[in-house]
Amino acid sequence: MKDFDIKRFCKTFRWVFSVNFRELAIWSLGLGVGLFVMMMIVGRLEGALDYRKFDTICTMAVLVSYLGCLGNIFLPYNKRKGKREALLMLPATNLEKYLAIVLFVTVVSAVTLFLGFALGDTLRMVVRSVFYGDEWFTLIPKVWNNLTLSIYPANGHYDVVEPMSYLVIHFLGVIGFFVWIHSLFMLGGTLLRKYAFVFTGLLGISLVMLLAWSIKQLSISTSYVEFVDNHYVRVVGMGEYIICALEYVLIVFNYWASYRIFKGLQLITNKWMNYDLLKR
């Protein structure tokens, strides 16, 4: 059997989709209804309210929900022995099963959660417009911008020149950070059977704080501005290169470790982890 066959992979993905989409849809519906209720309660308490202020809260809610899906990637298979057995018995290779689950939690969950938020925002617009006479104003474009705009460097000082070297490193660094977060939660969701989202989130925060503390203690500059040829130019510091390189090294390790743990998945394992250190 080949390690990867596109037809077999598509069938595997359809199975993953069929057994997990209902729970994802309920999760997304809960996100939308929760945001709708929150905005309605606050609007009721404060009367006239500028809902433009809620774009940051909605963005964080979508992001946290998405990370929750990543962190609980194997939750259905950990909670239900029947699903776990069915996954192991699928006529597909480990690579096809793993990629099918990754595709589901990465793409399908992102789209579904965003649609859940959009539903909640639409309900808010309809109710506030019909019963309170508010103007129709959607938060969807603002939240979308919040989710995507950070990829591109925003120059807060228009008199500072940002050369191509800075733009490239910034782009690679931001993309690397997002992919590292994704890989970290994939690893946590594969390794841990309980509280994966909580433990992985705490680990991620701790690693970021440790890196920031180390850079500060070692006096390594990330970027700085210097005056060159009658212009202020933003220069990439050594810290930017170190952070960028470290991100991609950790990305490779996290995905490799996640897949390695998945390959060794057993029907019966210990209470907390899918990787039994005592049996390795």
One Martini backbone bead per residue (centre of mass of N, CA, C, O) as a GRO file, in nm:
protein
  280
    1MET     BB    1   0.095   0.037   0.024
    2LYS     BB    2   0.064   0.351  -0.012
    3ASP     BB    3   0.102   0.633   0.177
    4PHE     BB    4  -0.042   0.798  -0.075
    5ASP     BB    5  -0.392   0.844  -0.171
    6ILE     BB    6  -0.627   1.047  -0.293
    7LYS     BB    7  -0.882   0.869  -0.278
    8ARG     BB    8  -0.838   0.765   0.011
    9PHE     BB    9  -0.825   1.043   0.141
   10CYS     BB   10  -1.111   1.141   0.068
   11LYS     BB   11  -1.257   0.917   0.224
   12THR     BB   12  -1.135   0.987   0.498
   13PHE     BB   13  -1.238   1.277   0.513
   14ARG     BB   14  -1.539   1.210   0.499
   15TRP     BB   15  -1.539   1.057   0.765
   16VAL     BB   16  -1.436   1.282   0.949
   17PHE     BB   17  -1.663   1.477   0.880
   18SER     BB   18  -1.915   1.299   0.962
   19VAL     BB   19  -1.815   1.253   1.280
   20ASN     BB   20  -1.750   1.589   1.348
   21PHE     BB   21  -1.946   1.819   1.247
   22ARG     BB   22  -2.166   1.834   1.461
   23GLU     BB   23  -1.989   1.939   1.695
   24LEU     BB   24  -1.883   2.186   1.544
   25ALA     BB   25  -2.159   2.319   1.492
   26ILE     BB   26  -2.234   2.352   1.790
   27TRP     BB   27  -1.991   2.523   1.867
   28SER     BB   28  -2.051   2.754   1.663
   29LEU     BB   29  -2.335   2.820   1.761
   30GLY     BB   30  -2.246   2.894   2.049
   31LEU     BB   31  -2.071   3.130   1.967
   32GLY     BB   32  -2.291   3.304   1.831
   33VAL     BB   33  -2.493   3.312   2.068
   34GLY     BB   34  -2.301   3.425   2.281
   35LEU     BB   35  -2.238   3.693   2.136
   36PHE     BB   36  -2.529   3.788   2.111
   37VAL     BB   37  -2.600   3.795   2.412
   38MET     BB   38  -2.374   3.983   2.503
   39MET     BB   39  -2.454   4.230   2.323
   40MET     BB   40  -2.747   4.255   2.429
   41ILE     BB   41  -2.688   4.301   2.728
   42VAL     BB   42  -2.505   4.548   2.700
   43GLY     BB   43  -2.710   4.716   2.536
   44ARG     BB   44  -2.930   4.713   2.758
   45LEU     BB   45  -2.760   4.849   2.988
   46GLU     BB   46  -2.646   5.107   2.792
   47GLY     BB   47  -2.813   5.122   2.542
   48ALA     BB   48  -2.652   5.308   2.357
   49LEU     BB   49  -2.431   5.137   2.119
   50ASP     BB   50  -2.108   5.079   2.001
   51TYR     BB   51  -2.033   4.791   1.811
   52ARG     BB   52  -1.735   4.851   1.721
   53LYS     BB   53  -1.609   4.759   2.006
   54PHE     BB   54  -1.648   4.429   1.945
   55ASP     BB   55  -1.424   4.326   1.749
   56THR     BB   56  -1.210   4.222   1.951
   57ILE     BB   57  -1.384   4.018   2.104
   58CYS     BB   58  -1.464   3.850   1.855
   59THR     BB   59  -1.181   3.776   1.766
   60MET     BB   60  -1.098   3.627   2.028
   61ALA     BB   61  -1.327   3.418   2.020
   62VAL     BB   62  -1.245   3.284   1.754
   63LEU     BB   63  -0.953   3.210   1.830
   64VAL     BB   64  -1.009   3.041   2.085
   65SER     BB   65  -1.195   2.837   1.944
   66TYR     BB   66  -0.984   2.738   1.743
   67LEU     BB   67  -0.774   2.643   1.953
   68GLY     BB   68  -0.970   2.444   2.082
   69CYS     BB   69  -0.986   2.258   1.835
   70LEU     BB   70  -0.684   2.194   1.822
   71GLY     BB   71  -0.649   2.094   2.123
   72ASN     BB   72  -0.915   1.886   2.055
   73ILE     BB   73  -0.858   1.689   1.811
   74PHE     BB   74  -0.900   1.396   1.993
   75LEU     BB   75  -1.158   1.402   2.170
   76PRO     BB   76  -1.359   1.203   2.032
   77TYR     BB   77  -1.144   0.959   2.053
   78ASN     BB   78  -1.107   0.975   2.370
   79LYS     BB   79  -1.416   0.947   2.466
   80ARG     BB   80  -1.458   0.728   2.226
   81LYS     BB   81  -1.393   0.405   2.157
   82GLY     BB   82  -1.540   0.366   1.884
   83LYS     BB   83  -1.393   0.592   1.727
   84ARG     BB   84  -1.109   0.489   1.773
   85GLU     BB   85  -1.149   0.217   1.635
   86ALA     BB   86  -1.241   0.327   1.359
   87LEU     BB   87  -0.981   0.480   1.297
   88LEU     BB   88  -0.787   0.230   1.309
   89MET     BB   89  -0.973   0.062   1.083
   90LEU     BB   90  -0.908   0.218   0.855
   91PRO     BB   91  -0.843   0.203   0.497
   92ALA     BB   92  -0.557   0.360   0.590
   93THR     BB   93  -0.310   0.553   0.639
   94ASN     BB   94  -0.159   0.746   0.868
   95LEU     BB   95  -0.122   0.992   0.684
   96GLU     BB   96  -0.417   1.016   0.588
   97LYS     BB   97  -0.546   1.049   0.864
   98TYR     BB   98  -0.386   1.291   0.963
   99LEU     BB   99  -0.452   1.488   0.724
  100ALA     BB  100  -0.758   1.480   0.760
  101ILE     BB  101  -0.763   1.603   1.045
  102VAL     BB  102  -0.605   1.859   0.982
  103LEU     BB  103  -0.799   1.970   0.769
  104PHE     BB  104  -1.045   1.991   0.947
  105VAL     BB  105  -0.929   2.172   1.189
  106THR     BB  106  -0.815   2.402   0.999
  107VAL     BB  107  -1.053   2.462   0.788
  108VAL     BB  108  -1.341   2.381   0.878
  109SER     BB  109  -1.333   2.519   1.158
  110ALA     BB  110  -1.276   2.806   1.061
  111VAL     BB  111  -1.528   2.843   0.884
  112THR     BB  112  -1.747   2.762   1.093
  113LEU     BB  113  -1.677   2.972   1.313
  114PHE     BB  114  -1.716   3.223   1.138
  115LEU     BB  115  -2.015   3.160   1.074
  116GLY     BB  116  -2.107   3.173   1.367
  117PHE     BB  117  -2.039   3.468   1.409
  118ALA     BB  118  -2.211   3.576   1.170
  119LEU     BB  119  -2.479   3.486   1.291
  120GLY     BB  120  -2.466   3.654   1.551
  121ASP     BB  121  -2.438   3.930   1.407
  122THR     BB  122  -2.705   3.911   1.246
  123LEU     BB  123  -2.894   3.890   1.488
  124ARG     BB  124  -2.816   4.161   1.609
  125MET     BB  125  -2.905   4.338   1.371
  126VAL     BB  126  -3.201   4.253   1.357
  127VAL     BB  127  -3.293   4.312   1.650
  128ARG     BB  128  -3.191   4.609   1.672
  129SER     BB  129  -3.354   4.711   1.425
  130VAL     BB  130  -3.648   4.620   1.497
  131PHE     BB  131  -3.656   4.701   1.829
  132TYR     BB  132  -3.436   4.977   1.827
  133GLY     BB  133  -3.340   5.127   1.552
  134ASP     BB  134  -3.080   5.044   1.443
  135GLU     BB  135  -2.822   5.028   1.259
  136TRP     BB  136  -2.663   4.872   0.995
  137PHE     BB  137  -2.387   4.684   1.144
  138THR     BB  138  -2.106   4.505   1.064
  139LEU     BB  139  -1.828   4.298   1.194
  140ILE     BB  140  -1.698   4.119   0.976
  141PRO     BB  141  -1.475   4.298   0.840
  142LYS     BB  142  -1.321   4.367   1.104
  143VAL     BB  143  -1.254   4.077   1.190
  144TRP     BB  144  -1.108   3.996   0.934
  145ASN     BB  145  -0.887   4.210   0.960
  146ASN     BB  146  -0.780   4.114   1.235
  147LEU     BB  147  -0.699   3.820   1.123
  148THR     BB  148  -0.507   3.945   0.864
  149LEU     BB  149  -0.340   4.221   0.908
  150SER     BB  150  -0.084   4.114   1.080
  151ILE     BB  151   0.084   4.011   0.834
  152TYR     BB  152   0.113   4.310   0.778
  153PRO     BB  153   0.306   4.579   0.785
  154ALA     BB  154   0.268   4.858   1.000
  155ASN     BB  155   0.324   5.197   0.952
  156GLY     BB  156   0.336   5.436   1.208
  157HIS     BB  157   0.584   5.577   1.049
  158TYR     BB  158   0.609   5.768   0.761
  159ASP     BB  159   0.933   5.856   0.804
  160VAL     BB  160   0.989   5.545   0.782
  161VAL     BB  161   1.193   5.319   0.635
  162GLU     BB  162   1.103   4.998   0.482
  163PRO     BB  163   1.274   4.757   0.386
  164MET     BB  164   1.277   4.448   0.243
  165SER     BB  165   1.414   4.299   0.477
  166TYR     BB  166   1.194   4.370   0.685
  167LEU     BB  167   0.940   4.267   0.536
  168VAL     BB  168   1.028   3.970   0.513
  169ILE     BB  169   1.082   3.907   0.813
  170HIS     BB  170   0.807   3.988   0.914
  171PHE     BB  171   0.641   3.790   0.749
  172LEU     BB  172   0.785   3.530   0.844
  173GLY     BB  173   0.735   3.577   1.148
  174VAL     BB  174   0.423   3.584   1.150
  175ILE     BB  175   0.373   3.320   1.006
  176GLY     BB  176   0.544   3.149   1.203
  177PHE     BB  177   0.373   3.205   1.454
  178PHE     BB  178   0.106   3.084   1.356
  179VAL     BB  179   0.220   2.802   1.286
  180TRP     BB  180   0.331   2.740   1.566
  181ILE     BB  181   0.062   2.745   1.712
  182HIS     BB  182  -0.060   2.522   1.546
  183SER     BB  183   0.156   2.301   1.609
  184LEU     BB  184   0.126   2.306   1.917
  185PHE     BB  185  -0.180   2.223   1.925
  186MET     BB  186  -0.141   1.964   1.771
  187LEU     BB  187   0.045   1.832   1.976
  188GLY     BB  188  -0.139   1.858   2.225
  189GLY     BB  189  -0.388   1.707   2.092
  190THR     BB  190  -0.223   1.437   2.051
  191LEU     BB  191  -0.102   1.385   2.342
  192LEU     BB  192  -0.352   1.481   2.498
  193ARG     BB  193  -0.659   1.382   2.671
  194LYS     BB  194  -0.647   1.624   2.885
  195TYR     BB  195  -0.647   1.958   2.880
  196ALA     BB  196  -0.500   2.058   2.615
  197PHE     BB  197  -0.566   2.359   2.588
  198VAL     BB  198  -0.455   2.454   2.859
  199PHE     BB  199  -0.163   2.340   2.855
  200THR     BB  200  -0.082   2.458   2.578
  201GLY     BB  201  -0.135   2.753   2.641
  202LEU     BB  202   0.063   2.776   2.880
  203LEU     BB  203   0.312   2.693   2.719
  204GLY     BB  204   0.306   2.918   2.507
  205ILE     BB  205   0.325   3.156   2.704
  206SER     BB  206   0.590   3.066   2.839
  207LEU     BB  207   0.770   3.070   2.584
  208VAL     BB  208   0.732   3.368   2.514
  209MET     BB  209   0.835   3.482   2.784
  210LEU     BB  210   1.115   3.346   2.774
  211LEU     BB  211   1.210   3.479   2.513
  212ALA     BB  212   1.178   3.775   2.602
  213TRP     BB  213   1.368   3.753   2.848
  214SER     BB  214   1.623   3.659   2.698
  215ILE     BB  215   1.654   3.903   2.508
  216LYS     BB  216   1.676   4.111   2.734
  217GLN     BB  217   1.922   3.987   2.889
  218LEU     BB  218   2.105   3.983   2.609
  219SER     BB  219   2.062   4.242   2.437
  220ILE     BB  220   1.866   4.182   2.187
  221SER     BB  221   1.780   4.305   1.890
  222THR     BB  222   1.517   4.326   1.663
  223SER     BB  223   1.458   4.643   1.608
  224TYR     BB  224   1.565   4.948   1.439
  225VAL     BB  225   1.649   5.299   1.417
  226GLU     BB  226   1.820   5.474   1.152
  227PHE     BB  227   2.035   5.721   1.008
  228VAL     BB  228   2.006   5.732   0.640
  229ASP     BB  229   2.030   5.944   0.402
  230ASN     BB  230   1.807   6.139   0.535
  231HIS     BB  231   1.689   5.872   0.680
  232TYR     BB  232   1.467   5.666   0.836
  233VAL     BB  233   1.564   5.328   0.919
  234ARG     BB  234   1.464   5.003   0.933
  235VAL     BB  235   1.626   4.752   1.126
  236VAL     BB  236   1.741   4.436   1.144
  237GLY     BB  237   1.785   4.233   1.401
  238MET     BB  238   1.906   3.952   1.549
  239GLY     BB  239   1.639   3.871   1.691
  240GLU     BB  240   1.469   3.822   1.436
  241TYR     BB  241   1.634   3.583   1.327
  242ILE     BB  242   1.610   3.400   1.574
  243ILE     BB  243   1.303   3.381   1.590
  244CYS     BB  244   1.252   3.276   1.305
  245ALA     BB  245   1.426   3.019   1.324
  246LEU     BB  246   1.288   2.899   1.578
  247GLU     BB  247   1.007   2.867   1.466
  248TYR     BB  248   1.078   2.657   1.232
  249VAL     BB  249   1.197   2.442   1.413
  250LEU     BB  250   0.941   2.398   1.589
  251ILE     BB  251   0.750   2.325   1.365
  252VAL     BB  252   0.886   2.067   1.272
  253PHE     BB  253   0.880   1.923   1.546
  254ASN     BB  254   0.573   1.929   1.607
  255TYR     BB  255   0.479   1.771   1.356
  256TRP     BB  256   0.656   1.525   1.396
  257ALA     BB  257   0.556   1.449   1.682
  258SER     BB  258   0.257   1.427   1.615
  259TYR     BB  259   0.284   1.199   1.403
  260ARG     BB  260   0.432   0.995   1.582
  261ILE     BB  261   0.204   0.964   1.787
  262PHE     BB  262  -0.015   0.877   1.587
  263LYS     BB  263   0.122   0.613   1.488
  264GLY     BB  264   0.107   0.503   1.809
  265LEU     BB  265  -0.184   0.456   1.827
  266GLN     BB  266  -0.408   0.326   2.070
  267LEU     BB  267  -0.684   0.188   2.210
  268ILE     BB  268  -0.506   0.154   2.473
  269THR     BB  269  -0.436   0.390   2.729
  270ASN     BB  270  -0.370   0.629   2.916
  271LYS     BB  271  -0.534   0.888   3.080
  272TRP     BB  272  -0.348   1.150   2.962
  273MET     BB  273  -0.199   0.994   2.719
  274ASN     BB  274  -0.095   0.883   2.382
  275TYR     BB  275   0.199   0.856   2.524
  276ASP     BB  276   0.389   0.587   2.638
  277LEU     BB  277   0.687   0.598   2.801
  278LEU     BB  278   0.709   0.300   2.925
  279LYS     BB  279   0.682   0.160   2.613
  280ARG     BB  280   0.950   0.293   2.458
   0.00000   0.00000   0.00000
